[in-house]
Amino acid sequence: MNRLQQLGEQHREAGAFRVPMPDGREPLFVCSAALATELCDESRFEKVLDGPLVHIRDFAGDGLFTAHGDEHNWHLAHRILSPGFSSQSLDRYYPAIQSSLDALVQHWRAARAAVDVVGDMTRLTLDAISLAGFDYRFDSFASTELHPFLQALARSLQESVDVLQRPPFLSPLFRARRARYATDNALMASLVDEVIRERKTRPEPEWPKDFLSLMLSQPDPKTGERLSDQNIRYQILTFLIAGHETTAGLLSFTLHKVARDRALAARLRAEVRDRLGDRAPSMREVLELDLTRRTLEEALRLWPTVPAVNRAAKSDTTLGDRYFVAKGQTFGVLLNAVHRDPSVWPEPERFDPDRFLPERAKGRPAGAYKPFGIGRRACTGRHFAMIEATLALATLVREFDFEDPGPLALAPTISPKPRGFRLVVRPRSP
């Protein structure tokens, strides 16, 4: 349990608490489902950028994830891109997910020692989103070293967290880190800009059916305006950030739990065997894997891959019928505390996928479970992420047996992941 989660448990009755930060801020965190539900009211509260998102904006600009709610490009991109992320439109990207997963399976089949689960899930999700997003092959499993672009992205994301822990007076001591951060940001922008330039040199009928082609070819259905090349770069970087970090963490946490729980692993294998046999499933068949999906949903409850969602009051109001809230007051909805609120989740530390059976979800407060964010600023790619994670989990439990990896430890990364998670995997007999 990390420090913020501990504070959430300590302040459960109050429902909120402040945390003094090294940079002088004192953010206010909400830790109860009741208050979180109020903060979901879009007429009273809205998303704001705070914490790492402020710094991620250095390289993701006004992409969907890091744009301010009143920015023109957020509305423009949301209208253009949302249809491409709908569950009905994802068939075109499914082969990219399957191709990346095939590479992971071959990598694990060839393993002669315990595999690095977090590293391999990161390679899987990066390869899938880069293929689906802009038809670029990193081929991460072909090398022991990550592509320089991906190393730069990982360093930049970590710096966006680390900079929050530094008192301003220590800034001169980190000039080299900041210089490397600027270099990494420039490297990422250069590669993506080159991909965009190359795509535009080809006849449009030859373009692959990916998100880049969608952004270059589709006008805003409301105004007819198109995204600029700079904003398309920001959207691609947003896809890479939001489309790999969170899904890699979700799969890592889920595999850790499944590897430790033989009964759960057996239930999952039985579902996959009964529904799919040994064939490669279609996307429609993946969507029918009910227990597999609920297992992932329960993992997102206990280990939300976005630790907090930031909200701000649109006007003076009252929270919980007792706290005066001034216009502009910001809150961090602390998801790993809200998702463990015992008033909503009995025995909150117990892993139980059946919590997400339809009959048990009835009447649950709207703010009790928000792993993909809130309202209109919820994750646009959530359907893509869940299809990818469901296919990956189903395939890996079918293809491999796992040894118990021991207790879970958390890594202090921007999107939480298990620390030092190595897993002995053995191919299962046909």
MOZI-V159415 format. One line per field, one symbol per residue. psi: psi as a letter, one per 20 degrees, with the letter a starting at -180 (. if undefined). burial: # if it has 9 or more other C-alpha atoms within 8 Angstrom, else .. A space follows every 10 residues. Layout:
psi->???
burial->???
This chain:
psi->prghhghghh kgghiqqqop qhjiqmqppp jqhghhhhii oiihqrqqpr chhhhhhhii clrhhjqqhj pghggghghg hghijqhhii hhighggggh hhhgghghhi pjrpqngggh hggghggghh ghgkkpohlh iiqipqqhgh gggghgghhh ghhijpqhii ghikhhghgh ggggghgghg gghhgggghi iqphiiqrma hghghhhprp igiiqqqrhg hhghgghggh ghiggghggg hggghgghhi nhgggggghg ggghhhcjrp qrhghgijng hgghghhhhh ghmpiohqpp qqphrpappk jhoppqpipq qoonhiggij oiihnqmhip onhihjqghi ipjpqhjiol ijapbijqph khggghgghg ggggghhhhq qqqpiaqpqq qmrgoqqqpk nqppqppqq.
burial->....#####. ##..###... ###...#### ########## ...######. .######.## ########.. #.##.##### ##.###..## ..##.##.## #.###.##.. ...#####.# ########## #####....# #.......#. ###.###### #..####... #......... #..##.###. ###.##.... ......#..# ######..## .....##... ########## ########## ######.### ....#..##. ###..#.... ..#.###.#. ########## ########## ####.####. ....###..# ########## #..##..#.. ..#..##... #...#.###. #.##..#... ..######## ####.##### ###.#....# #..#####.. #####.....
